[in-house]
């Protein structure tokens, strides 16, 4: 099967706070995955990294075969992402 998402040691810090701590996973075509955990567990940060909205501080991530740090435009073209809170409403006219 084709790998649609893969992370290796994905890490992100906000100051001294570790928001994502060495996440490694592999999702193949046809698989369904849920990300669950308490507030502050790093779920949103991980999704934001995978959507190329935030750069990782360490590790690597590929979505649909594209590196999230090296080719964010290709990642944006390959995915859909609708956050719970949409941060651009005030900027839309």
PyMOL commands that set and color helices and strands:
alter all, ss='L'
color gray80, all
select helices_A, chain A and resi 43-50+72-78+89-91
alter helices_A, ss='H'
color red, helices_A
select strands_A, chain A and resi 3-14+17-28+58-63+66-67
alter strands_A, ss='S'
color yellow, strands_A
deselect
rebuild
show_as cartoon
